[in-house]
């Protein structure tokens, strides 16, 4: 039909004008308005075609700022809730640490002597208990020895064992062969105690620190068999 052919040409012209306007707008120029001549009739099909063309001309959607581009990941920093552990103080390291690979001194490679030149006061005698490394390898003295009065080398202890005197902090004492460490030993005269059940002691039984074997130091003296009377106090080993 003549009218239909004329309408088709009009639709094509309008659509082409819209597309041209789109290209012009994208190149930075002002959009040109399309004027539809009076007397032109745009059919429903023409309007739909124009709408589709305008949709195609619309600016492309920009990405939402919060979205993540494909192939990228966003990770929030990990939070650490664990608190740091406090480091040991020098005093605790001195009293508890052992040099790597260093063996402790044992009764089998030690010799015991005393040096009573320290004197005494108020019925007490102060002496140094000295342990010497008689072995062929270095060894470590650490802490307090166990000391008690005994009947003989194989006999049971008499009375109470020595009480620890912690006035001096414990220290690691490394003994090369032939070297010695010492601890202050105080002996209180048994006669100072009126309730003392006095007996003769043949000497001192000595346990090196952390050892279950003992040495016997022959030194006859008086002891109290009463377990509640403490005649002896002993300090920690220090370099001799």
N, CA, C and O of each residue as an XYZ file, in Angstrom:
960
protein
N       0.838     -1.191      0.000
C       0.000      0.000      0.000
C       0.876      1.246      0.000
O       1.945      1.234      0.610
N       0.459      2.317     -0.663
C       1.286      3.525     -0.731
C       1.518      4.103      0.630
O       2.628      4.532      0.945
N       0.441      4.124      1.483
C       0.626      4.719      2.831
C       1.604      3.932      3.646
O       2.417      4.512      4.366
N       1.548      2.606      3.551
C       2.449      1.763      4.338
C       3.878      1.965      3.891
O       4.771      2.018      4.737
N       4.138      2.082      2.600
C       5.488      2.277      2.109
C       6.045      3.586      2.602
O       7.213      3.697      2.975
N       5.135      4.620      2.592
C       5.586      5.932      3.054
C       5.919      5.893      4.540
O       6.889      6.511      4.977
N       5.106      5.157      5.331
C       5.381      5.050      6.788
C       6.668      4.334      7.057
O       7.400      4.712      7.972
N       6.974      3.304      6.287
C       8.221      2.561      6.467
C       9.425      3.442      6.237
O      10.406      3.376      6.977
N       9.346      4.282      5.188
C      10.462      5.196      4.926
C      10.622      6.171      6.057
O      11.739      6.525      6.433
N       9.480      6.617      6.614
C       9.540      7.567      7.720
C      10.180      6.918      8.961
O      10.997      7.557      9.624
N       9.835      5.694      9.282
C      10.404      4.978     10.439
C      11.899      4.836     10.285
O      12.663      5.035     11.230
N      12.312      4.480      9.052
C      13.743      4.283      8.801
C      14.488      5.582      8.987
O      15.586      5.606      9.544
N      13.875      6.692      8.509
C      14.533      7.990      8.609
C      14.664      8.418     10.053
O      15.706      8.933     10.459
N      13.613      8.210     10.834
C      13.646      8.608     12.257
C      14.674      7.799     13.008
O      15.453      8.342     13.792
N      14.679      6.490     12.769
C      15.638      5.622     13.467
C      17.062      5.997     13.127
O      17.928      6.048     14.000
N      17.306      6.267     11.817
C      18.663      6.632     11.428
C      19.077      7.927     12.082
O      20.236      8.091     12.463
N      18.133      8.858     12.218
C      18.434     10.127     12.866
C      18.772      9.942     14.324
O      19.664     10.612     14.844
N      18.072      9.040     14.998
C      18.345      8.777     16.421
C      19.714      8.172     16.603
O      20.465      8.567     17.495
N      20.044      7.202     15.747
C      21.359      6.565     15.839
C      22.454      7.577     15.597
O      23.469      7.576     16.294
N      22.252      8.467     14.586
C      23.252      9.500     14.331
C      23.405     10.398     15.521
O      24.510     10.831     15.845
N      22.297     10.683     16.179
C      22.354     11.549     17.363
C      23.127     10.880     18.468
O      23.873     11.538     19.194
N      22.957      9.559     18.610
C      23.695      8.817     19.641
C      25.186      8.944     19.419
O      25.936      9.224     20.354
N      25.627      8.737     18.166
C      27.047      8.808     17.862
C      27.586     10.197     18.124
O      28.711     10.374     18.592
N      26.758     11.177     17.813
C      27.195     12.559     18.030
C      27.350     12.829     19.511
O      28.322     13.458     19.929
N      26.387     12.353     20.326
C      26.454     12.570     21.783
C      27.656     11.892     22.387
O      28.273     12.456     23.290
N      28.021     10.707     21.934
C      29.155      9.976     22.478
C      30.473     10.653     22.115
O      31.456     10.472     22.834
N      30.532     11.397     21.068
C      31.766     12.075     20.686
C      31.889     13.425     21.376
O      32.800     14.188     21.053
N      31.008     13.744     22.309
C      31.139     14.963     23.098
C      30.338     16.126     22.573
O      30.436     17.222     23.125
N      29.538     15.939     21.520
C      28.737     17.047     20.982
C      27.324     16.997     21.533
O      26.869     15.960     22.015
N      26.646     18.110     21.458
C      25.259     18.175     21.970
C      24.362     17.324     21.106
O      24.518     17.215     19.890
N      23.411     16.725     21.803
C      22.443     15.883     21.090
C      21.572     16.789     20.208
O      21.119     17.860     20.611
N      21.370     16.295     18.990
C      20.482     17.052     18.088
C      19.061     16.527     18.202
O      18.797     15.335     18.048
N      18.195     17.415     18.465
C      16.790     16.986     18.592
C      16.231     16.699     17.206
O      16.532     17.381     16.227
N      15.461     15.730     17.172
C      14.857     15.325     15.894
C      13.444     15.916     15.811
O      12.599     15.730     16.686
N      13.254     16.603     14.757
C      11.936     17.229     14.568
C      11.119     16.368     13.609
O      11.545     16.056     12.497
N      10.006     16.020     14.050
C       9.109     15.193     13.231
C       8.138     16.139     12.544
O       7.389     16.860     13.203
N       8.154     16.133     11.239
C       7.313     17.047     10.453
C       5.850     16.780     10.708
O       5.422     15.641     10.891
N       5.092     17.867     10.716
C       3.651     17.693     10.846
C       3.142     16.926      9.631
O       3.607     17.138      8.512
N       2.267     16.111      9.842
C       1.717     15.334      8.755
C       2.306     13.955      8.688
O       1.740     13.059      8.061
N       3.551     13.761      9.392
C       4.110     12.420      9.465
C       3.432     11.700     10.580
O       3.245     12.251     11.665
N       3.067     10.495     10.332
C       2.403      9.677     11.359
C       3.349      8.534     11.705
O       3.707      7.715     10.859
N       3.751      8.504     13.004
C       4.612      7.393     13.443
C       3.715      6.303     13.999
O       2.977      6.519     14.960
N       3.780      5.205     13.426
C       2.969      4.083     13.863
C       3.512      3.515     15.162
O       4.588      3.906     15.614
N       2.770      2.592     15.764
C       3.208      1.910     17.002
C       4.516      1.192     16.796
O       5.356      1.182     17.696
N       4.717      0.596     15.655
C       5.963     -0.109     15.347
C       7.112      0.863     15.294
O       8.221      0.540     15.720
N       6.857      2.095     14.757
C       7.920      3.091     14.674
C       8.329      3.544     16.047
O       9.518      3.695     16.330
N       7.329      3.767     16.926
C       7.642      4.194     18.308
C       8.468      3.151     19.021
O       9.412      3.497     19.730
N       8.138      1.871     18.852
C       8.887      0.797     19.513
C      10.316      0.753     19.006
O      11.251      0.551     19.780
N      10.482      0.942     17.705
C      11.832      0.919     17.143
C      12.643      2.075     17.682
O      13.827      1.929     17.982
N      11.987      3.251     17.807
C      12.714      4.412     18.332
C      13.126      4.190     19.776
O      14.229      4.556     20.179
N      12.223      3.580     20.562
C      12.549      3.316     21.980
C      13.742      2.390     22.097
O      14.620      2.609     22.931
N      13.782      1.358     21.269
C      14.903      0.432     21.306
C      16.191      1.139     20.946
O      17.227      0.889     21.563
N      16.144      2.030     19.947
C      17.331      2.756     19.535
C      17.831      3.652     20.655
O      19.037      3.740     20.884
N      16.915      4.324     21.362
C      17.296      5.211     22.463
C      17.921      4.427     23.608
O      18.867      4.876     24.256
N      17.363      3.239     23.839
C      17.935      2.397     24.896
C      19.363      2.019     24.558
O      20.232      2.023     25.430
N      19.610      1.697     23.310
C      20.959      1.341     22.882
C      21.901      2.518     22.986
O      23.101      2.343     23.198
N      21.344      3.759     22.833
C      22.182      4.946     22.902
C      22.542      5.323     24.328
O      23.491      6.078     24.539
N      21.802      4.810     25.323
C      22.017      5.222     26.712
C      23.436      4.945     27.169
O      24.068      4.003     26.691
N      23.957      5.772     28.110
C      25.330      5.567     28.611
C      25.456      4.244     29.316
O      24.533      3.786     29.990
N      26.606      3.639     29.154
C      26.834      2.344     29.809
C      26.878      2.537     31.308
O      27.360      3.565     31.783
N      26.375      1.549     32.078
C      26.324      1.623     33.527
C      27.729      1.568     34.097
O      28.542      0.726     33.715
N      27.995      2.471     35.009
C      29.298      2.437     35.700
C      29.228      1.460     36.847
O      28.161      1.216     37.409
N      30.362      0.908     37.187
C      30.409     -0.080     38.262
C      30.128      0.591     39.590
O      30.581      1.703     39.862
N      29.383     -0.104     40.394
C      29.132      0.381     41.752
C      30.437      0.357     42.528
O      31.152     -0.643     42.462
N      30.788      1.425     43.272
C      32.076      1.448     43.976
C      32.326      0.262     44.872
O      33.468     -0.158     45.057
N      31.263     -0.277     45.426
C      31.460     -1.370     46.375
C      31.685     -2.722     45.746
O      32.068     -3.674     46.426
N      31.439     -2.817     44.397
C      31.579     -4.129     43.755
C      33.030     -4.406     43.480
O      33.851     -3.492     43.403
N      33.341     -5.677     43.331
C      34.714     -6.119     43.081
C      34.846     -6.586     41.660
O      34.020     -7.363     41.181
N      35.873     -6.127     40.974
C      36.075     -6.548     39.600
C      36.359     -8.031     39.519
O      36.957     -8.603     40.430
N      35.935     -8.658     38.434
C      36.209    -10.104     38.296
C      37.693    -10.372     38.356
O      38.503     -9.626     37.805
N      38.037    -11.455     39.038
C      39.429    -11.873     39.107
C      40.209    -11.212     40.218
O      41.387    -11.514     40.411
N      39.554    -10.286     40.977
C      40.251     -9.644     42.093
C      39.568     -9.990     43.377
O      38.363    -10.239     43.400
N      40.307    -10.010     44.431
C      39.758    -10.318     45.746
C      40.153     -9.224     46.697
O      41.243     -8.664     46.577
N      39.303     -8.908     47.629
C      39.617     -7.915     48.650
C      39.535     -8.586     49.999
O      38.476     -9.080     50.386
N      40.651     -8.610     50.728
C      40.689     -9.264     52.041
C      40.972     -8.228     53.103
O      41.903     -7.432     52.976
N      40.170     -8.237     54.151
C      40.406     -7.313     55.257
C      41.568     -7.813     56.088
O      41.757     -9.024     56.197
N      42.376     -6.904     56.693
C      43.542     -7.327     57.489
C      43.129     -8.220     58.630
O      42.135     -7.961     59.309
N      43.899     -9.278     58.841
C      43.601    -10.199     59.942
C      43.944     -9.533     61.260
O      44.983     -8.882     61.376
N      43.086     -9.688     62.250
C      43.345     -9.127     63.570
C      43.945    -10.187     64.467
O      43.546    -11.352     64.441
N      44.908     -9.763     65.257
C      45.588    -10.678     66.175
C      45.118    -10.395     67.579
O      45.265     -9.274     68.067
N      44.562    -11.376     68.232
C      44.046    -11.187     69.577
C      44.973    -11.748     70.624
O      44.846    -11.486     71.820
N      45.896    -12.516     70.138
C      46.793    -13.120     71.121
C      47.770    -12.084     71.623
O      48.360    -11.353     70.827
N      47.953    -12.006     72.939
C      48.931    -11.096     73.532
C      50.280    -11.770     73.635
O      50.382    -12.991     73.752
N      51.281    -10.974     73.590
C      52.633    -11.517     73.701
C      52.904    -12.007     75.118
O      52.501    -11.476     76.154
N      53.650    -13.101     74.999
C      54.051    -13.664     76.277
C      55.210    -12.899     76.863
O      56.155    -12.605     76.131
N      55.199    -12.520     78.279
C      56.344    -11.819     78.876
C      57.591    -12.675     78.868
O      57.527    -13.878     79.124
N      58.715    -12.069     78.579
C      59.979    -12.791     78.611
C      60.451    -12.997     80.027
O      60.081    -12.251     80.934
N      61.291    -14.037     80.218
C      61.793    -14.346     81.541
C      62.780    -13.293     81.997
O      63.515    -12.721     81.192
N      62.790    -13.047     83.278
C      63.728    -12.096     83.855
C      65.092    -12.756     83.988
O      65.175    -13.982     84.050
N      66.168    -11.967     84.034
C      67.510    -12.555     84.170
C      67.661    -13.434     85.396
O      68.381    -14.432     85.352
N      66.985    -13.078     86.512
C      67.135    -13.878     87.724
C      66.527    -15.263     87.554
O      67.076    -16.255     88.033
N      65.359    -15.323     86.848
C      64.750    -16.636     86.644
C      65.579    -17.482     85.696
O      65.669    -18.699     85.858
N      66.194    -16.829     84.694
C      67.046    -17.590     83.785
C      68.274    -18.128     84.506
O      68.732    -19.234     84.217
N      68.798    -17.367     85.423
C      69.978    -17.802     86.162
C      69.688    -19.016     87.015
O      70.529    -19.904     87.153
N      68.488    -19.054     87.593
C      68.197    -20.120     88.545
C      67.619    -21.368     87.894
O      67.612    -22.431     88.515
N      67.126    -21.268     86.641
C      66.454    -22.421     86.060
C      67.095    -22.940     84.779
O      66.918    -24.109     84.434
N      67.835    -22.093     84.069
C      68.368    -22.545     82.786
C      69.647    -23.358     82.968
O      70.424    -23.149     83.900
N      69.830    -24.287     82.045
C      71.040    -25.110     82.050
C      71.720    -24.947     80.702
O      71.052    -25.074     79.676
N      73.032    -24.667     80.656
C      73.713    -24.564     79.362
C      73.468    -25.812     78.523
O      73.491    -26.935     79.028
N      73.234    -25.592     77.236
C      72.877    -26.708     76.349
C      73.936    -27.802     76.377
O      75.122    -27.540     76.171
N      73.496    -29.028     76.632
C      74.379    -30.178     76.599
C      75.299    -30.329     77.793
O      76.147    -31.221     77.814
N      75.140    -29.454     78.801
C      76.036    -29.519     79.951
C      75.464    -30.423     81.045
O      74.335    -30.219     81.491
N      76.234    -31.413     81.474
C      75.777    -32.363     82.498
C      75.918    -31.754     83.888
O      76.818    -30.954     84.144
N      75.016    -32.146     84.775
C      75.108    -31.726     86.170
C      76.179    -32.539     86.892
O      76.433    -33.694     86.552
N      76.799    -31.924     87.887
C      77.803    -32.634     88.687
C      77.129    -33.697     89.546
O      76.081    -33.446     90.141
N      77.729    -34.884     89.610
C      77.198    -36.003     90.377
C      78.177    -36.403     91.475
O      79.371    -36.109     91.418
N      77.633    -37.074     92.458
C      78.447    -37.441     93.630
C      79.674    -38.254     93.245
O      80.726    -38.119     93.872
N      79.553    -39.102     92.216
C      80.653    -39.981     91.836
C      81.870    -39.255     91.308
O      82.961    -39.825     91.297
N      81.722    -37.999     90.864
C      82.868    -37.245     90.323
C      83.116    -35.967     91.136
O      83.607    -34.975     90.600
N      82.774    -35.996     92.431
C      82.983    -34.837     93.298
C      83.720    -35.256     94.572
O      83.602    -36.391     95.033
N      84.465    -34.332     95.115
C      85.109    -34.526     96.426
C      84.676    -33.379     97.332
O      84.615    -32.229     96.895
N      84.369    -33.694     98.612
C      83.851    -32.693     99.552
C      84.889    -32.340    100.612
O      85.556    -33.216    101.163
N      85.015    -31.044    100.890
C      85.857    -30.540    101.974
C      85.149    -29.347    102.611
O      84.158    -28.849    102.078
N      85.664    -28.893    103.756
C      85.135    -27.685    104.389
C      86.288    -26.733    104.714
O      87.436    -27.138    104.898
N      85.932    -25.464    104.774
C      86.877    -24.422    105.178
C      86.182    -23.607    106.269
O      85.261    -22.838    105.991
N      86.636    -23.785    107.514
C      85.985    -23.143    108.655
C      86.642    -21.832    109.056
O      86.455    -21.368    110.180
N      87.392    -21.240    108.175
C      88.076    -19.989    108.520
C      87.123    -18.800    108.589
O      87.510    -17.699    108.981
N      85.864    -19.043    108.199
C      84.891    -17.952    108.245
C      84.538    -17.540    109.655
O      83.965    -16.469    109.854
N      84.867    -18.363    110.647
C      84.592    -18.006    112.047
C      83.191    -18.377    112.455
O      82.540    -19.183    111.789
N      82.712    -17.799    113.548
C      81.394    -18.112    114.081
C      80.920    -17.004    115.008
O      81.663    -16.073    115.318
N      79.661    -17.119    115.448
C      79.089    -16.119    116.352
C      77.946    -16.746    117.119
O      77.185    -17.543    116.571
N      77.824    -16.385    118.391
C      76.719    -16.811    119.257
C      76.513    -18.309    119.207
O      75.389    -18.777    119.023
N      77.573    -19.057    119.367
C      77.465    -20.508    119.422
C      77.330    -21.175    118.084
O      76.980    -22.353    118.030
N      77.597    -20.462    116.972
C      77.511    -21.036    115.627
C      78.866    -21.002    114.957
O      79.700    -20.148    115.256
N      79.077    -21.935    114.051
C      80.303    -21.994    113.260
C      79.912    -21.870    111.789
O      79.074    -22.621    111.289
N      80.541    -20.899    111.100
C      80.307    -20.737    109.667
C      81.487    -21.337    108.912
O      82.644    -21.084    109.247
N      81.192    -22.110    107.921
C      82.227    -22.743    107.105
C      81.773    -22.785    105.645
O      80.585    -22.673    105.341
N      82.719    -22.944    104.781
C      82.400    -23.167    103.373
C      82.400    -24.664    103.104
O      83.364    -25.367    103.407
N      81.301    -25.136    102.528
C      81.255    -26.508    102.036
C      81.717    -26.461    100.585
O      81.092    -25.801     99.755
N      82.801    -27.152    100.278
C      83.429    -27.069     98.953
C      83.307    -28.406     98.236
O      83.678    -29.445     98.781
N      82.792    -28.376     97.023
C      82.732    -29.558     96.159
C      83.640    -29.331     94.955
O      83.511    -28.334     94.244
N      84.563    -30.273     94.736
C      85.544    -30.162     93.654
C      85.272    -31.221     92.590
O      84.995    -32.377     92.908
N      85.353    -30.817     91.335
C      85.142    -31.735     90.221
C      86.386    -32.609     90.054
O      87.445    -32.118     89.664
N      86.255    -33.898     90.349
C      87.370    -34.849     90.202
C      87.296    -35.642     88.900
O      88.124    -36.519     88.652
N      86.300    -35.332     88.071
C      86.119    -36.050     86.807
C      87.007    -35.486     85.704
O      87.863    -34.632     85.934
N      86.772    -35.993     84.503
C      87.550    -35.568     83.337
C      86.772    -34.640     82.414
O      87.303    -34.165     81.410
N      85.506    -34.381     82.757
C      84.654    -33.522     81.941
C      84.086    -32.391     82.797
O      83.912    -32.560     84.004
N      83.799    -31.251     82.192
C      83.149    -30.169     82.944
C      81.765    -30.614     83.416
O      81.121    -31.451     82.784
N      81.325    -30.049     84.521
C      79.983    -30.334     85.020
C      79.432    -29.085     85.699
O      80.159    -28.121     85.937
N      78.142    -29.116     86.006
C      77.444    -27.933     86.497
C      76.898    -28.160     87.892
O      76.225    -29.159     88.149
N      77.191    -27.223     88.801
C      76.557    -27.172     90.121
C      75.480    -26.093     90.064
O      75.746    -24.963     89.654
N      74.290    -26.440     90.469
C      73.196    -25.474     90.393
C      72.269    -25.629     91.593
O      71.640    -26.672     91.772
N      72.191    -24.593     92.407
C      71.234    -24.598     93.503
C      71.837    -24.989     94.840
O      72.991    -24.680     95.135
N      71.022    -25.686     95.655
C      71.373    -26.012     97.037
C      71.701    -27.501     97.191
O      71.020    -28.349     96.616
N      72.727    -27.812     97.954
C      72.969    -29.227     98.286
C      72.077    -29.641     99.451
O      71.566    -28.807    100.199
N      71.908    -30.942     99.579
C      71.253    -31.480    100.779
C      72.331    -31.880    101.783
O      73.282    -32.579    101.433
N      72.183    -31.435    103.032
C      73.212    -31.706    104.055
C      72.541    -32.146    105.347
O      71.527    -31.580    105.757
N      73.111    -33.152    105.979
C      72.627    -33.601    107.294
C      73.798    -34.213    108.067
O      74.809    -34.598    107.480
N      73.649    -34.296    109.366
C      74.631    -35.009    110.204
C      74.310    -36.500    110.152
O      73.147    -36.892    110.059
N      75.355    -37.325    110.214
C      75.144    -38.774    110.097
C      76.061    -39.527    111.050
O      77.083    -39.007    111.499
N      75.661    -40.799    111.357
C      76.459    -41.656    112.249
C      77.773    -42.073    111.597
O      78.824    -42.115    112.235
N      77.678    -42.383    110.294
C      78.859    -42.793    109.546
C      78.538    -42.706    108.055
O      77.476    -42.224    107.660
N      79.470    -43.179    107.241
C      79.295    -43.062    105.797
C      78.057    -43.780    105.296
O      77.440    -43.334    104.330
N      77.686    -44.862    105.919
C      76.530    -45.636    105.472
C      75.328    -45.442    106.399
O      74.265    -46.015    106.157
N      75.486    -44.638    107.462
C      74.416    -44.519    108.457
C      73.322    -43.551    108.068
O      73.456    -42.768    107.127
N      72.226    -43.624    108.825
C      71.081    -42.751    108.599
C      71.392    -41.347    109.117
O      72.242    -41.183    109.992
N      70.701    -40.327    108.573
C      70.914    -38.970    109.058
C      70.419    -38.830    110.505
O      69.535    -39.559    110.956
N      71.009    -37.885    111.199
C      70.629    -37.610    112.594
C      69.912    -36.264    112.636
O      70.401    -35.263    112.111
N      68.743    -36.264    113.274
C      67.994    -35.019    113.448
C      67.514    -34.411    112.136
O      67.347    -35.104    111.132
N      67.298    -33.099    112.171
C      66.747    -32.395    111.004
C      67.830    -32.106    109.969
O      68.973    -31.832    110.334
N      67.485    -32.164    108.681
C      68.454    -31.783    107.643
C      68.658    -30.266    107.643
O      67.916    -29.529    108.292
N      69.648    -29.825    106.922
C      69.955    -28.397    106.854
C      68.816    -27.616    106.209
O      68.219    -28.046    105.222
N      68.536    -26.463    106.793
C      67.531    -25.549    106.246
C      68.193    -24.638    105.224
O      69.333    -24.215    105.418
N      67.497    -24.334    104.146
C      68.065    -23.490    103.096
C      68.121    -22.029    103.540
O      67.159    -21.492    104.088
N      69.260    -21.408    103.291
C      69.431    -19.970    103.504
C      69.423    -19.309    102.122
O      70.383    -19.436    101.362
N      68.355    -18.619    101.811
C      68.177    -18.060    100.466
C      68.603    -16.604    100.377
O      68.139    -15.874     99.502
N      69.475    -16.179    101.268
C      69.962    -14.799    101.217
C      70.712    -14.514     99.920
O      70.643    -13.407     99.387
N      71.425    -15.514     99.417
C      72.120    -15.395     98.139
C      71.347    -16.168     97.069
O      70.997    -17.327     97.293
N      71.073    -15.557     95.911
C      70.337    -16.280     94.861
C      71.161    -17.424     94.291
O      72.390    -17.368     94.249
N      70.453    -18.470     93.852
C      71.137    -19.609     93.225
C      71.761    -19.177     91.906
O      71.225    -18.315     91.209
N      72.899    -19.781     91.568
C      73.600    -19.467     90.325
C      74.128    -20.755     89.709
O      74.416    -21.721     90.416
N      74.251    -20.760     88.392
C      74.878    -21.898     87.711
C      76.393    -21.782     87.848
O      76.984    -20.781     87.444
N      77.013    -22.807     88.419
C      78.471    -22.797     88.622
C      79.063    -23.907     87.760
O      78.910    -25.089     88.068
N      79.732    -23.527     86.689
C      80.335    -24.498     85.782
C      81.737    -24.843     86.277
O      82.587    -23.969     86.451
N      81.958    -26.141     86.501
C      83.241    -26.606     87.032
C      84.010    -27.375     85.957
O      83.573    -28.431     85.499
N      85.140    -26.838     85.570
C      86.061    -27.613     84.739
C      86.746    -28.642     85.640
O      86.723    -28.483     86.860
N      87.347    -29.676     85.087
C      88.053    -30.649     85.932
C      89.041    -29.940     86.867
O      89.868    -29.137     86.433
N      88.930    -30.261     88.164
C      89.797    -29.647     89.159
C      89.250    -28.383     89.786
O      89.773    -27.933     90.806
N      88.213    -27.795     89.208
C      87.624    -26.585     89.779
C      86.585    -26.936     90.838
O      86.098    -28.064     90.907
N      86.250    -25.912     91.682
C      85.351    -26.159     92.811
C      84.304    -25.058     92.930
O      84.495    -23.927     92.483
N      83.199    -25.436     93.548
C      82.158    -24.485     93.927
C      81.933    -24.604     95.426
O      82.212    -25.646     96.018
N      81.429    -23.537     96.042
C      81.248    -23.571     97.501
C      79.892    -23.018     97.899
O      79.294    -22.211     97.188
N      79.422    -23.471     99.050
C      78.180    -22.984     99.651
C      78.443    -22.769    101.140
O      79.197    -23.524    101.753
N      77.825    -21.743    101.722
C      78.045    -21.424    103.133
C      77.213    -22.373    104.002
O      75.993    -22.456    103.860
N      77.882    -23.073    104.886
C      77.243    -24.008    105.823
C      77.416    -23.461    107.248
O      78.527    -23.149    107.677
N      76.314    -23.355    107.954
C      76.383    -22.916    109.351
C      75.980    -24.066    110.262
O      74.950    -24.711    110.063
N      76.798    -24.300    111.245
C      76.506    -25.320    112.266
C      76.322    -24.617    113.625
O      77.187    -23.870    114.083
N      75.176    -24.880    114.242
C      74.888    -24.321    115.566
C      75.194    -25.362    116.628
O      74.774    -26.513    116.510
N      75.928    -24.965    117.674
C      76.332    -25.900    118.727
C      75.100    -26.551    119.370
O      74.157    -25.880    119.788
N      75.152    -27.891    119.431
C      74.029    -28.629    120.010
C      73.774    -28.234    121.459
O      72.635    -28.281    121.924
N      74.840    -27.841    122.184
C      74.677    -27.478    123.592
C      73.870    -26.218    123.797
O      73.508    -25.908    124.932
N      73.577    -25.489    122.758
C      72.754    -24.269    122.890
C      71.280    -24.589    123.163
O      70.515    -23.708    123.556
N      70.890    -25.830    122.957
C      69.478    -26.202    123.106
C      69.315    -27.064    124.356
O      69.883    -28.153    124.446
N      68.558    -26.586    125.291
C      68.385    -27.317    126.551
C      67.576    -28.586    126.370
O      67.734    -29.528    127.147
N      66.736    -28.637    125.391
C      65.913    -29.820    125.146
C      66.540    -30.759    124.125
O      65.886    -31.705    123.685
N      67.778    -30.525    123.740
C      68.469    -31.357    122.755
C      68.798    -32.718    123.354
O      69.373    -32.814    124.438
N      68.422    -33.762    122.630
C      68.869    -35.118    122.966
C      70.168    -35.330    122.216
O      70.156    -35.684    121.037
N      71.283    -35.120    122.886
C      72.574    -35.050    122.221
C      73.134    -36.441    121.916
O      73.098    -37.350    122.746
N      73.651    -36.568    120.691
C      74.297    -37.810    120.256
C      75.537    -37.429    119.457
O      75.682    -36.293    119.004
N      76.413    -38.389    119.296
C      77.621    -38.149    118.509
C      77.341    -38.362    117.020
O      76.656    -39.306    116.629
N      77.878    -37.476    116.217
C      77.795    -37.618    114.755
C      79.200    -37.797    114.205
O      80.143    -37.157    114.669
N      79.335    -38.661    113.225
C      80.648    -38.935    112.629
C      81.016    -37.920    111.548
O      82.185    -37.793    111.183
N      80.029    -37.207    111.044
C      80.322    -36.237    109.998
C      79.058    -35.810    109.247
O      77.948    -35.912    109.769
N      79.244    -35.341    108.038
C      78.139    -34.780    107.228
C      77.856    -35.655    106.004
O      78.766    -36.092    105.300
N      76.576    -35.891    105.781
C      76.160    -36.537    104.534
C      75.737    -35.416    103.587
O      74.957    -34.539    103.960
N      76.253    -35.450    102.366
C      76.057    -34.347    101.415
C      75.498    -34.890    100.097
O      76.063    -35.802     99.493
N      74.390    -34.315     99.673
C      73.771    -34.654     98.378
C      73.980    -33.482     97.419
O      73.472    -32.392     97.683
N      74.701    -33.665     96.326
C      74.819    -32.590     95.332
C      73.429    -32.216     94.802
O      72.512    -33.036     94.847
N      73.267    -31.007     94.310
C      71.961    -30.597     93.773
C      71.436    -31.558     92.714
O      72.161    -31.951     91.800
N      70.182    -31.924     92.848
C      69.475    -32.777     91.892
C      70.132    -34.153     91.747
O      70.134    -34.732     90.661
N      70.680    -34.664     92.830
C      71.316    -35.984     92.812
C      70.771    -36.796     93.991
O      70.550    -36.265     95.080
N      70.558    -38.094     93.749
C      70.077    -38.971     94.829
C      71.216    -39.729     95.500
O      71.017    -40.353     96.542
N      72.409    -39.681     94.910
C      73.595    -40.281     95.541
C      74.256    -39.226     96.433
O      74.064    -38.028     96.226
N      75.029    -39.669     97.421
C      75.597    -38.731     98.395
C      77.094    -38.965     98.616
O      77.647    -39.999     98.240
N      77.724    -37.971     99.238
C      79.119    -38.076     99.685
C      79.108    -38.010    101.221
O      78.185    -37.467    101.827
N      80.118    -38.555    101.807
C      80.257    -38.459    103.270
C      81.546    -37.713    103.588
O      82.617    -38.048    103.081
N      81.425    -36.692    104.439
C      82.576    -35.902    104.866
C      82.798    -36.172    106.361
O      82.018    -35.736    107.208
N      83.862    -36.889    106.658
C      84.138    -37.237    108.062
C      84.566    -35.997    108.838
O      85.566    -35.354    108.521
N      83.781    -35.683    109.862
C      84.067    -34.519    110.714
C      83.260    -34.690    112.004
O      82.133    -34.201    112.092
N      83.804    -35.356    112.974
C      83.054    -35.654    114.216
C      82.568    -34.379    114.909
O      83.298    -33.393    115.016
N      81.322    -34.426    115.374
C      80.715    -33.289    116.076
C      79.529    -33.795    116.894
O      79.248    -34.994    116.899
N      78.840    -32.905    117.578
C      77.658    -33.245    118.356
C      76.396    -32.936    117.557
O      76.329    -31.952    116.821
N      75.409    -33.795    117.719
C      74.135    -33.615    117.018
C      72.990    -33.762    117.992
O      73.160    -34.304    119.084
N      71.809    -33.275    117.596
C      70.572    -33.465    118.355
C      69.700    -34.440    117.565
O      69.432    -34.236    116.381
N      69.275    -35.473    118.222
C      68.419    -36.444    117.531
C      66.983    -35.937    117.393
O      66.183    -36.534    116.673
N      66.656    -34.858    118.068
C      65.315    -34.283    117.965
C      65.099    -33.733    116.543
O      65.866    -32.892    116.074
N      64.073    -34.206    115.882
C      63.803    -33.759    114.512
C      63.369    -32.301    114.449
O      63.469    -31.670    113.397
N      62.885    -31.760    115.571
C      62.408    -30.368    115.573
C      63.503    -29.346    115.789
O      63.236    -28.146    115.720
N      64.716    -29.775    116.045
C      65.823    -28.839    116.278
C      66.707    -28.791    115.032
O      67.247    -29.810    114.600
N      66.843    -27.602    114.467
C      67.624    -27.439    113.243
C      68.985    -26.850    113.600
O      69.097    -25.674    113.945
N      70.005    -27.679    113.512
C      71.365    -27.232    113.810
C      72.090    -26.680    112.581
O      73.082    -25.965    112.718
N      71.603    -27.006    111.389
C      72.323    -26.677    110.148
C      71.504    -25.765    109.243
O      70.283    -25.896    109.152
N      72.192    -24.837    108.574
C      71.620    -24.082    107.447
C      72.637    -24.128    106.310
O      73.841    -24.207    106.551
N      72.151    -24.079    105.074
C      73.029    -24.182    103.911
C      72.594    -23.166    102.847
O      71.402    -22.974    102.605
N      73.579    -22.523    102.221
C      73.291    -21.594    101.132
C      73.429    -22.254     99.768
O      73.768    -23.433     99.665
N      73.162    -21.480     98.727
C      73.292    -21.975     97.357
C      74.762    -21.948     96.934
O      75.560    -21.174     97.463
N      75.101    -22.801     95.978
C      76.478    -22.845     95.495
C      76.829    -21.569     94.722
O      76.021    -21.026     93.969
N      78.068    -21.115     94.941
C      78.648    -19.976     94.241
C      80.041    -20.386     93.751
O      80.597    -21.367     94.246
N      80.603    -19.669     92.805
C      81.978    -19.989     92.405
C      82.916    -19.879     93.619
O      82.802    -18.936     94.402
N      83.816    -20.814     93.774
C      84.708    -20.826     94.948
C      85.710    -19.700     94.881
O      86.538    -19.556     95.780
